[in-house]
Amino acid sequence: MADIASSTAAHTNAPSRSTAGALASLSLAMLLSSLGTSIANVALPTLAAAFAASFPAVQWVVLAYLLAVTALIVSVGRLGDMVGRRPLLIAGLALFSAASLAAGLAPSLPLLIAARAAQGLGAAVMMALTIAFVGATVPKERTGSAMGLLGTMSAIGTALGPSLGGVLIASLGWRSIFLVNVALGVLAVALAFRFLPVETEGKPPREAGKPRFDIPGTVLLALTLAAYALAMTVGRGHFGGINIALLLAAMLGAGLFVFAEGRVASPLVKLALFRDPVLAPSLAMNALVSTVMMATLVVGPFFLSRALGLSEAATGAVLSIGPVVSALCGVIAGRVVDRLGASAMVVAGLALMAAGCVALSLLPALFGIAGYAAAIIVLTPGYQLFQAANNTAVMADVDSAERGVVSGMLSLSRNLGLVTGTAAMGALFAFAVGTGEIAGAVPAAVAGGMGFTFAVAAALVVVAVGIAVAGNWRKRPGV
């Protein structure tokens, strides 16, 4: 009897160990891809000195990664649906690790930029397929918890990059910010190879033939997204003729992409997906929310250092409040989604975010560091709750054959929001301060700019709330 009991216990524990291993590999993939986005920014002055290069030249160390991720994330999600998500994710992790090693050993700036582009391609695979794998990794009733965990790792990676990069550069040199990814990447490959399940759903029968990969659509979408990302990032905050030309190119590319996708047998993105009552509103909300969250990274450091007069170390310590709160509340937010439902928690998360933005527009000017911290402690859990609920709602009933491309679209909407937020919220802040040279602005002007920027951010979140509520009303007749 004891043997039977122990055998049963071993049988029930085995899946849980497999699930834990699979989630560990997905978490590492999300952490590394997000960390790769933010860790290189702090190294740009050091790289300019190391390679005797101008700032526009070394800026491509960041842009190459960003452009590769943004331009290819939907395409690699679709490719995963066609060839298998498990082998492609493992290949993406391996590519990211190898490219990180190449970046850390690069003897010249062009080779470093090329390695960062390859690293970005690996990261695009990782970002597109981690969320897609949740449905094959955990039971449906625990989807929210898994999404909360991945959201936590993404937020930590994005926020941790500058501080970790600064510490590594100061102690070990600039190469260490790339080499640190190698060991973690190899661990993620090993975990993925050992624990990620082999997905069999959604694959077309052999006799039906495999759908062709949409190469023209892939090229059009990649060029369109690259043009938009460049329009939002080149010029170091100065929006000129080049930016306008790139935006017009992106608009033209988007139109051509829609035209082409309606005329191919196996499109990269089925246009019918955008008529889905859940997906289209969720993508719009995701982009708006990411735009707002980027404002904390763009505006926060200026307010803390210029308006409050904090040192670099003190500014870094205050900015770390957000990542700490993210780490503490992400999984909890996911469990709340599992218990109370995704639709209601999307609205609840957005309501918390709106309250946090209003608090950021008012409290820091009145109470200094305490006001800033209190507002972040309201805003961050709202963001985590929204992310877990929104991702859960989108991926809950997606056909297995479309999980990769839909997951890629979710990640793309977030990335586009971050890119847009960097440019738009930064420009809004500079306008409110009254000067493009914010480092020389008087403290009162910086504080006023902070209040105005987050008042606008609160309005953007209210728009997202309206989209969520309208989406819920549209879904009611079909429930």
Contacts in CASP RR format, 6 or more apart in sequence:
PFRMAT RR
TARGET T0000
AUTHOR 0000-0000-0000
METHOD contacts of the structure
MODEL  1
MADIASSTAAHTNAPSRSTAGALASLSLAMLLSSLGTSIANVALPTLAAA
FAASFPAVQWVVLAYLLAVTALIVSVGRLGDMVGRRPLLIAGLALFSAAS
LAAGLAPSLPLLIAARAAQGLGAAVMMALTIAFVGATVPKERTGSAMGLL
GTMSAIGTALGPSLGGVLIASLGWRSIFLVNVALGVLAVALAFRFLPVET
EGKPPREAGKPRFDIPGTVLLALTLAAYALAMTVGRGHFGGINIALLLAA
MLGAGLFVFAEGRVASPLVKLALFRDPVLAPSLAMNALVSTVMMATLVVG
PFFLSRALGLSEAATGAVLSIGPVVSALCGVIAGRVVDRLGASAMVVAGL
ALMAAGCVALSLLPALFGIAGYAAAIIVLTPGYQLFQAANNTAVMADVDS
AERGVVSGMLSLSRNLGLVTGTAAMGALFAFAVGTGEIAGAVPAAVAGGM
GFTFAVAAALVVVAVGIAVAGNWRKRPGV
18 195 0 8 1.000
18 197 0 8 1.000
19 137 0 8 1.000
19 138 0 8 1.000
21 191 0 8 1.000
21 194 0 8 1.000
21 195 0 8 1.000
22 133 0 8 1.000
22 137 0 8 1.000
22 191 0 8 1.000
22 192 0 8 1.000
22 195 0 8 1.000
22 196 0 8 1.000
22 197 0 8 1.000
23 137 0 8 1.000
23 138 0 8 1.000
23 146 0 8 1.000
23 149 0 8 1.000
24 191 0 8 1.000
24 195 0 8 1.000
25 93 0 8 1.000
25 188 0 8 1.000
25 191 0 8 1.000
25 192 0 8 1.000
25 195 0 8 1.000
25 196 0 8 1.000
26 130 0 8 1.000
26 133 0 8 1.000
26 134 0 8 1.000
26 137 0 8 1.000
26 146 0 8 1.000
26 150 0 8 1.000
26 196 0 8 1.000
27 149 0 8 1.000
27 150 0 8 1.000
27 153 0 8 1.000
28 153 0 8 1.000
28 184 0 8 1.000
28 185 0 8 1.000
28 187 0 8 1.000
28 188 0 8 1.000
28 191 0 8 1.000
29 89 0 8 1.000
29 93 0 8 1.000
29 126 0 8 1.000
29 129 0 8 1.000
29 130 0 8 1.000
29 188 0 8 1.000
29 192 0 8 1.000
30 126 0 8 1.000
30 127 0 8 1.000
30 130 0 8 1.000
30 150 0 8 1.000
30 151 0 8 1.000
30 153 0 8 1.000
30 154 0 8 1.000
31 153 0 8 1.000
31 154 0 8 1.000
31 156 0 8 1.000
31 157 0 8 1.000
31 184 0 8 1.000
32 96 0 8 1.000
32 123 0 8 1.000
32 126 0 8 1.000
32 181 0 8 1.000
32 184 0 8 1.000
32 185 0 8 1.000
32 188 0 8 1.000
33 69 0 8 1.000
33 96 0 8 1.000
33 122 0 8 1.000
33 123 0 8 1.000
33 126 0 8 1.000
33 127 0 8 1.000
34 153 0 8 1.000
34 154 0 8 1.000
34 155 0 8 1.000
34 156 0 8 1.000
34 157 0 8 1.000
34 158 0 8 1.000
35 157 0 8 1.000
35 158 0 8 1.000
35 160 0 8 1.000
35 161 0 8 1.000
35 164 0 8 1.000
35 181 0 8 1.000
36 65 0 8 1.000
36 119 0 8 1.000
36 123 0 8 1.000
36 157 0 8 1.000
36 161 0 8 1.000
36 181 0 8 1.000
37 65 0 8 1.000
37 66 0 8 1.000
37 69 0 8 1.000
37 123 0 8 1.000
37 157 0 8 1.000
37 158 0 8 1.000
38 157 0 8 1.000
38 158 0 8 1.000
38 159 0 8 1.000
38 160 0 8 1.000
38 161 0 8 1.000
38 162 0 8 1.000
39 160 0 8 1.000
39 161 0 8 1.000
39 162 0 8 1.000
39 164 0 8 1.000
39 165 0 8 1.000
39 177 0 8 1.000
40 61 0 8 1.000
40 62 0 8 1.000
40 65 0 8 1.000
40 116 0 8 1.000
40 177 0 8 1.000
41 62 0 8 1.000
41 162 0 8 1.000
42 161 0 8 1.000
42 162 0 8 1.000
42 165 0 8 1.000
42 166 0 8 1.000
42 169 0 8 1.000
42 177 0 8 1.000
43 61 0 8 1.000
43 165 0 8 1.000
43 166 0 8 1.000
43 169 0 8 1.000
43 174 0 8 1.000
43 177 0 8 1.000
44 55 0 8 1.000
44 58 0 8 1.000
44 59 0 8 1.000
44 61 0 8 1.000
44 62 0 8 1.000
46 169 0 8 1.000
46 173 0 8 1.000
46 174 0 8 1.000
47 53 0 8 1.000
47 58 0 8 1.000
47 61 0 8 1.000
47 109 0 8 1.000
47 112 0 8 1.000
47 174 0 8 1.000
48 54 0 8 1.000
48 55 0 8 1.000
48 57 0 8 1.000
48 58 0 8 1.000
50 174 0 8 1.000
51 57 0 8 1.000
51 58 0 8 1.000
51 108 0 8 1.000
51 109 0 8 1.000
51 112 0 8 1.000
53 109 0 8 1.000
55 236 0 8 1.000
57 109 0 8 1.000
58 109 0 8 1.000
59 236 0 8 1.000
60 113 0 8 1.000
61 109 0 8 1.000
61 112 0 8 1.000
61 113 0 8 1.000
61 116 0 8 1.000
62 116 0 8 1.000
63 229 0 8 1.000
63 230 0 8 1.000
63 233 0 8 1.000
63 234 0 8 1.000
64 113 0 8 1.000
64 114 0 8 1.000
64 116 0 8 1.000
64 117 0 8 1.000
64 120 0 8 1.000
65 116 0 8 1.000
65 117 0 8 1.000
65 119 0 8 1.000
65 120 0 8 1.000
65 123 0 8 1.000
66 229 0 8 1.000
66 233 0 8 1.000
66 419 0 8 1.000
67 117 0 8 1.000
67 226 0 8 1.000
67 229 0 8 1.000
67 230 0 8 1.000
68 116 0 8 1.000
68 117 0 8 1.000
68 118 0 8 1.000
68 119 0 8 1.000
68 120 0 8 1.000
68 121 0 8 1.000
68 122 0 8 1.000
68 123 0 8 1.000
68 124 0 8 1.000
69 120 0 8 1.000
69 123 0 8 1.000
69 124 0 8 1.000
69 127 0 8 1.000
69 415 0 8 1.000
70 225 0 8 1.000
70 226 0 8 1.000
70 228 0 8 1.000
70 229 0 8 1.000
70 412 0 8 1.000
70 415 0 8 1.000
70 416 0 8 1.000
70 419 0 8 1.000
71 221 0 8 1.000
71 222 0 8 1.000
71 223 0 8 1.000
71 225 0 8 1.000
71 226 0 8 1.000
71 229 0 8 1.000
72 121 0 8 1.000
72 124 0 8 1.000
72 222 0 8 1.000
73 124 0 8 1.000
73 127 0 8 1.000
73 128 0 8 1.000
73 408 0 8 1.000
73 411 0 8 1.000
73 412 0 8 1.000
73 415 0 8 1.000
74 128 0 8 1.000
74 221 0 8 1.000
74 268 0 8 1.000
74 269 0 8 1.000
74 405 0 8 1.000
74 408 0 8 1.000
74 409 0 8 1.000
74 412 0 8 1.000
75 218 0 8 1.000
75 221 0 8 1.000
75 222 0 8 1.000
75 268 0 8 1.000
76 88 0 8 1.000
76 121 0 8 1.000
76 124 0 8 1.000
76 125 0 8 1.000
76 128 0 8 1.000
76 129 0 8 1.000
76 408 0 8 1.000
77 85 0 8 1.000
77 88 0 8 1.000
77 125 0 8 1.000
77 128 0 8 1.000
77 129 0 8 1.000
77 132 0 8 1.000
77 404 0 8 1.000
77 405 0 8 1.000
77 407 0 8 1.000
77 408 0 8 1.000
78 213 0 8 1.000
78 214 0 8 1.000
78 268 0 8 1.000
78 269 0 8 1.000
78 404 0 8 1.000
78 405 0 8 1.000
79 88 0 8 1.000
79 213 0 8 1.000
80 88 0 8 1.000
80 128 0 8 1.000
80 129 0 8 1.000
80 132 0 8 1.000
80 404 0 8 1.000
81 401 0 8 1.000
81 402 0 8 1.000
81 403 0 8 1.000
81 404 0 8 1.000
81 405 0 8 1.000
82 210 0 8 1.000
82 211 0 8 1.000
82 213 0 8 1.000
84 199 0 8 1.000
84 203 0 8 1.000
85 129 0 8 1.000
85 132 0 8 1.000
85 133 0 8 1.000
85 136 0 8 1.000
85 199 0 8 1.000
85 403 0 8 1.000
85 404 0 8 1.000
86 133 0 8 1.000
86 192 0 8 1.000
86 196 0 8 1.000
86 197 0 8 1.000
86 198 0 8 1.000
86 199 0 8 1.000
88 125 0 8 1.000
88 129 0 8 1.000
89 125 0 8 1.000
89 126 0 8 1.000
89 129 0 8 1.000
89 130 0 8 1.000
89 133 0 8 1.000
89 192 0 8 1.000
89 196 0 8 1.000
90 189 0 8 1.000
90 192 0 8 1.000
90 193 0 8 1.000
90 196 0 8 1.000
91 125 0 8 1.000
92 121 0 8 1.000
92 122 0 8 1.000
92 125 0 8 1.000
92 126 0 8 1.000
93 122 0 8 1.000
93 125 0 8 1.000
93 126 0 8 1.000
93 185 0 8 1.000
93 188 0 8 1.000
93 189 0 8 1.000
93 192 0 8 1.000
94 189 0 8 1.000
95 118 0 8 1.000
95 119 0 8 1.000
95 121 0 8 1.000
95 122 0 8 1.000
95 125 0 8 1.000
96 119 0 8 1.000
96 120 0 8 1.000
96 122 0 8 1.000
96 123 0 8 1.000
96 125 0 8 1.000
96 126 0 8 1.000
96 181 0 8 1.000
96 185 0 8 1.000
97 181 0 8 1.000
97 182 0 8 1.000
97 185 0 8 1.000
97 186 0 8 1.000
97 188 0 8 1.000
97 189 0 8 1.000
98 118 0 8 1.000
99 115 0 8 1.000
99 116 0 8 1.000
99 118 0 8 1.000
99 119 0 8 1.000
99 120 0 8 1.000
99 121 0 8 1.000
99 122 0 8 1.000
100 115 0 8 1.000
100 119 0 8 1.000
100 178 0 8 1.000
100 179 0 8 1.000
100 181 0 8 1.000
100 182 0 8 1.000
100 185 0 8 1.000
101 178 0 8 1.000
101 179 0 8 1.000
101 182 0 8 1.000
102 111 0 8 1.000
102 115 0 8 1.000
102 118 0 8 1.000
103 112 0 8 1.000
103 115 0 8 1.000
103 116 0 8 1.000
103 119 0 8 1.000
103 178 0 8 1.000
104 112 0 8 1.000
104 115 0 8 1.000
104 175 0 8 1.000
104 178 0 8 1.000
104 179 0 8 1.000
105 175 0 8 1.000
106 112 0 8 1.000
106 115 0 8 1.000
115 178 0 8 1.000
119 178 0 8 1.000
127 408 0 8 1.000
127 411 0 8 1.000
127 415 0 8 1.000
128 404 0 8 1.000
128 407 0 8 1.000
128 408 0 8 1.000
128 411 0 8 1.000
129 404 0 8 1.000
129 407 0 8 1.000
130 150 0 8 1.000
130 407 0 8 1.000
131 147 0 8 1.000
131 150 0 8 1.000
131 391 0 8 1.000
131 395 0 8 1.000
131 407 0 8 1.000
131 408 0 8 1.000
131 410 0 8 1.000
131 411 0 8 1.000
132 395 0 8 1.000
132 403 0 8 1.000
132 404 0 8 1.000
132 406 0 8 1.000
132 407 0 8 1.000
132 408 0 8 1.000
133 196 0 8 1.000
134 143 0 8 1.000
134 146 0 8 1.000
134 147 0 8 1.000
134 150 0 8 1.000
134 395 0 8 1.000
135 143 0 8 1.000
135 395 0 8 1.000
135 403 0 8 1.000
136 197 0 8 1.000
136 199 0 8 1.000
136 201 0 8 1.000
137 146 0 8 1.000
137 196 0 8 1.000
137 197 0 8 1.000
138 145 0 8 1.000
138 146 0 8 1.000
140 396 0 8 1.000
141 338 0 8 1.000
142 338 0 8 1.000
143 338 0 8 1.000
143 392 0 8 1.000
143 395 0 8 1.000
143 396 0 8 1.000
144 334 0 8 1.000
144 335 0 8 1.000
144 337 0 8 1.000
144 338 0 8 1.000
144 342 0 8 1.000
144 388 0 8 1.000
144 389 0 8 1.000
144 391 0 8 1.000
144 392 0 8 1.000
145 331 0 8 1.000
145 334 0 8 1.000
145 335 0 8 1.000
145 337 0 8 1.000
145 338 0 8 1.000
146 334 0 8 1.000
147 334 0 8 1.000
147 337 0 8 1.000
147 387 0 8 1.000
147 388 0 8 1.000
147 391 0 8 1.000
147 392 0 8 1.000
147 395 0 8 1.000
148 330 0 8 1.000
148 331 0 8 1.000
148 333 0 8 1.000
148 334 0 8 1.000
148 337 0 8 1.000
148 384 0 8 1.000
148 387 0 8 1.000
148 388 0 8 1.000
148 391 0 8 1.000
149 330 0 8 1.000
149 331 0 8 1.000
149 334 0 8 1.000
150 391 0 8 1.000
151 326 0 8 1.000
151 330 0 8 1.000
151 384 0 8 1.000
151 387 0 8 1.000
151 388 0 8 1.000
151 391 0 8 1.000
152 326 0 8 1.000
152 327 0 8 1.000
152 329 0 8 1.000
152 330 0 8 1.000
152 331 0 8 1.000
152 384 0 8 1.000
154 387 0 8 1.000
155 322 0 8 1.000
155 323 0 8 1.000
155 326 0 8 1.000
155 330 0 8 1.000
155 380 0 8 1.000
155 383 0 8 1.000
155 384 0 8 1.000
156 323 0 8 1.000
156 326 0 8 1.000
156 327 0 8 1.000
157 323 0 8 1.000
158 297 0 8 1.000
158 418 0 8 1.000
159 297 0 8 1.000
159 319 0 8 1.000
159 320 0 8 1.000
159 322 0 8 1.000
159 323 0 8 1.000
159 326 0 8 1.000
160 323 0 8 1.000
163 316 0 8 1.000
163 319 0 8 1.000
163 320 0 8 1.000
164 177 0 8 1.000
164 180 0 8 1.000
165 177 0 8 1.000
166 177 0 8 1.000
168 176 0 8 1.000
168 177 0 8 1.000
168 180 0 8 1.000
169 176 0 8 1.000
169 177 0 8 1.000
199 400 0 8 1.000
201 400 0 8 1.000
201 401 0 8 1.000
202 399 0 8 1.000
202 400 0 8 1.000
202 401 0 8 1.000
203 401 0 8 1.000
204 210 0 8 1.000
204 211 0 8 1.000
204 401 0 8 1.000
211 265 0 8 1.000
211 266 0 8 1.000
212 265 0 8 1.000
212 266 0 8 1.000
213 266 0 8 1.000
213 268 0 8 1.000
214 261 0 8 1.000
214 264 0 8 1.000
214 266 0 8 1.000
214 267 0 8 1.000
214 268 0 8 1.000
216 260 0 8 1.000
216 264 0 8 1.000
217 257 0 8 1.000
217 260 0 8 1.000
217 261 0 8 1.000
217 264 0 8 1.000
217 267 0 8 1.000
217 268 0 8 1.000
218 268 0 8 1.000
220 253 0 8 1.000
220 256 0 8 1.000
220 257 0 8 1.000
220 260 0 8 1.000
221 257 0 8 1.000
221 268 0 8 1.000
221 269 0 8 1.000
223 249 0 8 1.000
223 253 0 8 1.000
224 249 0 8 1.000
224 250 0 8 1.000
224 253 0 8 1.000
224 254 0 8 1.000
224 256 0 8 1.000
224 257 0 8 1.000
225 250 0 8 1.000
225 412 0 8 1.000
225 416 0 8 1.000
227 246 0 8 1.000
227 247 0 8 1.000
227 249 0 8 1.000
227 250 0 8 1.000
227 253 0 8 1.000
228 246 0 8 1.000
228 247 0 8 1.000
228 250 0 8 1.000
228 416 0 8 1.000
228 419 0 8 1.000
229 416 0 8 1.000
229 419 0 8 1.000
230 246 0 8 1.000
231 243 0 8 1.000
231 244 0 8 1.000
231 246 0 8 1.000
231 247 0 8 1.000
231 250 0 8 1.000
232 243 0 8 1.000
232 419 0 8 1.000
232 420 0 8 1.000
232 421 0 8 1.000
232 422 0 8 1.000
232 423 0 8 1.000
232 424 0 8 1.000
233 419 0 8 1.000
233 422 0 8 1.000
233 423 0 8 1.000
234 242 0 8 1.000
234 243 0 8 1.000
234 246 0 8 1.000
235 242 0 8 1.000
235 243 0 8 1.000
237 423 0 8 1.000
237 426 0 8 1.000
237 427 0 8 1.000
237 430 0 8 1.000
239 423 0 8 1.000
239 427 0 8 1.000
258 271 0 8 1.000
261 267 0 8 1.000
261 268 0 8 1.000
261 269 0 8 1.000
261 270 0 8 1.000
261 271 0 8 1.000
262 271 0 8 1.000
268 405 0 8 1.000
269 405 0 8 1.000
269 409 0 8 1.000
270 402 0 8 1.000
273 279 0 8 1.000
273 280 0 8 1.000
273 402 0 8 1.000
273 405 0 8 1.000
273 406 0 8 1.000
273 409 0 8 1.000
274 280 0 8 1.000
277 471 0 8 1.000
277 474 0 8 1.000
277 475 0 8 1.000
278 393 0 8 1.000
278 394 0 8 1.000
278 397 0 8 1.000
278 471 0 8 1.000
278 475 0 8 1.000
279 394 0 8 1.000
279 406 0 8 1.000
279 409 0 8 1.000
281 467 0 8 1.000
281 468 0 8 1.000
281 470 0 8 1.000
281 471 0 8 1.000
282 390 0 8 1.000
282 393 0 8 1.000
282 394 0 8 1.000
282 410 0 8 1.000
283 409 0 8 1.000
283 410 0 8 1.000
283 413 0 8 1.000
284 413 0 8 1.000
284 464 0 8 1.000
284 467 0 8 1.000
285 346 0 8 1.000
285 350 0 8 1.000
285 386 0 8 1.000
285 390 0 8 1.000
285 464 0 8 1.000
285 467 0 8 1.000
285 468 0 8 1.000
286 390 0 8 1.000
286 410 0 8 1.000
286 413 0 8 1.000
286 414 0 8 1.000
286 417 0 8 1.000
287 413 0 8 1.000
287 414 0 8 1.000
287 416 0 8 1.000
287 417 0 8 1.000
287 420 0 8 1.000
288 417 0 8 1.000
288 460 0 8 1.000
288 461 0 8 1.000
288 463 0 8 1.000
288 464 0 8 1.000
288 467 0 8 1.000
289 350 0 8 1.000
289 353 0 8 1.000
289 383 0 8 1.000
289 386 0 8 1.000
289 387 0 8 1.000
289 461 0 8 1.000
289 464 0 8 1.000
290 413 0 8 1.000
290 414 0 8 1.000
290 415 0 8 1.000
290 416 0 8 1.000
290 417 0 8 1.000
290 418 0 8 1.000
290 421 0 8 1.000
291 417 0 8 1.000
291 418 0 8 1.000
291 420 0 8 1.000
291 421 0 8 1.000
291 424 0 8 1.000
291 425 0 8 1.000
291 460 0 8 1.000
292 353 0 8 1.000
292 357 0 8 1.000
292 421 0 8 1.000
292 425 0 8 1.000
292 457 0 8 1.000
292 460 0 8 1.000
292 461 0 8 1.000
293 383 0 8 1.000
293 418 0 8 1.000
294 417 0 8 1.000
294 418 0 8 1.000
294 420 0 8 1.000
294 421 0 8 1.000
294 422 0 8 1.000
294 425 0 8 1.000
295 421 0 8 1.000
295 425 0 8 1.000
295 426 0 8 1.000
295 429 0 8 1.000
295 453 0 8 1.000
295 454 0 8 1.000
295 457 0 8 1.000
296 322 0 8 1.000
296 360 0 8 1.000
296 376 0 8 1.000
296 379 0 8 1.000
298 421 0 8 1.000
298 422 0 8 1.000
298 425 0 8 1.000
298 426 0 8 1.000
298 429 0 8 1.000
299 425 0 8 1.000
299 426 0 8 1.000
299 429 0 8 1.000
299 449 0 8 1.000
299 450 0 8 1.000
299 453 0 8 1.000
299 454 0 8 1.000
300 319 0 8 1.000
300 372 0 8 1.000
300 450 0 8 1.000
301 315 0 8 1.000
301 316 0 8 1.000
301 319 0 8 1.000
302 429 0 8 1.000
302 438 0 8 1.000
302 439 0 8 1.000
302 446 0 8 1.000
302 450 0 8 1.000
303 364 0 8 1.000
303 372 0 8 1.000
303 446 0 8 1.000
303 447 0 8 1.000
303 450 0 8 1.000
304 310 0 8 1.000
304 314 0 8 1.000
304 315 0 8 1.000
304 316 0 8 1.000
304 318 0 8 1.000
304 319 0 8 1.000
304 369 0 8 1.000
304 372 0 8 1.000
305 311 0 8 1.000
305 312 0 8 1.000
305 315 0 8 1.000
306 438 0 8 1.000
306 439 0 8 1.000
306 440 0 8 1.000
306 441 0 8 1.000
306 443 0 8 1.000
306 446 0 8 1.000
307 364 0 8 1.000
307 365 0 8 1.000
307 443 0 8 1.000
307 444 0 8 1.000
307 446 0 8 1.000
307 447 0 8 1.000
307 450 0 8 1.000
308 364 0 8 1.000
308 368 0 8 1.000
308 369 0 8 1.000
308 443 0 8 1.000
309 443 0 8 1.000
310 318 0 8 1.000
310 369 0 8 1.000
318 369 0 8 1.000
318 372 0 8 1.000
318 373 0 8 1.000
321 373 0 8 1.000
321 376 0 8 1.000
321 377 0 8 1.000
322 376 0 8 1.000
322 380 0 8 1.000
325 376 0 8 1.000
325 377 0 8 1.000
325 380 0 8 1.000
325 381 0 8 1.000
326 380 0 8 1.000
326 384 0 8 1.000
329 380 0 8 1.000
329 381 0 8 1.000
329 384 0 8 1.000
330 381 0 8 1.000
330 384 0 8 1.000
330 388 0 8 1.000
333 345 0 8 1.000
333 381 0 8 1.000
333 382 0 8 1.000
333 384 0 8 1.000
333 385 0 8 1.000
333 387 0 8 1.000
333 388 0 8 1.000
333 389 0 8 1.000
334 384 0 8 1.000
334 385 0 8 1.000
334 388 0 8 1.000
334 389 0 8 1.000
334 392 0 8 1.000
336 345 0 8 1.000
336 385 0 8 1.000
336 388 0 8 1.000
337 345 0 8 1.000
337 385 0 8 1.000
337 388 0 8 1.000
337 389 0 8 1.000
337 392 0 8 1.000
341 389 0 8 1.000
341 392 0 8 1.000
342 389 0 8 1.000
342 390 0 8 1.000
342 392 0 8 1.000
342 393 0 8 1.000
342 396 0 8 1.000
343 389 0 8 1.000
343 393 0 8 1.000
343 468 0 8 1.000
343 472 0 8 1.000
343 475 0 8 1.000
344 389 0 8 1.000
345 385 0 8 1.000
345 386 0 8 1.000
345 388 0 8 1.000
345 389 0 8 1.000
346 386 0 8 1.000
346 389 0 8 1.000
346 390 0 8 1.000
346 393 0 8 1.000
346 468 0 8 1.000
347 465 0 8 1.000
347 468 0 8 1.000
347 469 0 8 1.000
347 472 0 8 1.000
348 382 0 8 1.000
348 385 0 8 1.000
348 389 0 8 1.000
349 381 0 8 1.000
349 382 0 8 1.000
349 383 0 8 1.000
349 385 0 8 1.000
349 386 0 8 1.000
349 389 0 8 1.000
350 382 0 8 1.000
350 386 0 8 1.000
350 461 0 8 1.000
350 464 0 8 1.000
350 465 0 8 1.000
350 468 0 8 1.000
351 465 0 8 1.000
352 378 0 8 1.000
352 379 0 8 1.000
352 381 0 8 1.000
352 382 0 8 1.000
352 385 0 8 1.000
353 379 0 8 1.000
353 382 0 8 1.000
353 383 0 8 1.000
353 386 0 8 1.000
353 461 0 8 1.000
354 458 0 8 1.000
354 461 0 8 1.000
354 462 0 8 1.000
354 465 0 8 1.000
355 378 0 8 1.000
355 379 0 8 1.000
356 375 0 8 1.000
356 376 0 8 1.000
356 378 0 8 1.000
356 379 0 8 1.000
356 458 0 8 1.000
357 379 0 8 1.000
357 454 0 8 1.000
357 455 0 8 1.000
357 457 0 8 1.000
357 458 0 8 1.000
357 461 0 8 1.000
358 454 0 8 1.000
358 455 0 8 1.000
358 458 0 8 1.000
359 371 0 8 1.000
359 374 0 8 1.000
359 375 0 8 1.000
359 378 0 8 1.000
359 379 0 8 1.000
360 372 0 8 1.000
360 375 0 8 1.000
360 376 0 8 1.000
360 379 0 8 1.000
360 450 0 8 1.000
360 451 0 8 1.000
360 454 0 8 1.000
360 457 0 8 1.000
361 450 0 8 1.000
361 451 0 8 1.000
361 452 0 8 1.000
361 453 0 8 1.000
361 454 0 8 1.000
361 455 0 8 1.000
361 457 0 8 1.000
361 458 0 8 1.000
362 451 0 8 1.000
363 370 0 8 1.000
363 371 0 8 1.000
363 372 0 8 1.000
363 374 0 8 1.000
363 375 0 8 1.000
364 371 0 8 1.000
364 372 0 8 1.000
364 375 0 8 1.000
364 447 0 8 1.000
364 450 0 8 1.000
364 451 0 8 1.000
365 447 0 8 1.000
365 448 0 8 1.000
365 450 0 8 1.000
365 451 0 8 1.000
367 374 0 8 1.000
391 410 0 8 1.000
394 406 0 8 1.000
394 410 0 8 1.000
395 403 0 8 1.000
395 406 0 8 1.000
395 407 0 8 1.000
395 410 0 8 1.000
398 406 0 8 1.000
425 453 0 8 1.000
425 457 0 8 1.000
426 453 0 8 1.000
428 452 0 8 1.000
428 453 0 8 1.000
428 456 0 8 1.000
429 438 0 8 1.000
429 449 0 8 1.000
429 450 0 8 1.000
429 452 0 8 1.000
429 453 0 8 1.000
430 436 0 8 1.000
430 438 0 8 1.000
432 448 0 8 1.000
432 449 0 8 1.000
432 451 0 8 1.000
432 452 0 8 1.000
432 453 0 8 1.000
433 441 0 8 1.000
433 445 0 8 1.000
433 446 0 8 1.000
433 448 0 8 1.000
433 449 0 8 1.000
434 441 0 8 1.000
434 445 0 8 1.000
435 441 0 8 1.000
435 445 0 8 1.000
438 446 0 8 1.000
END
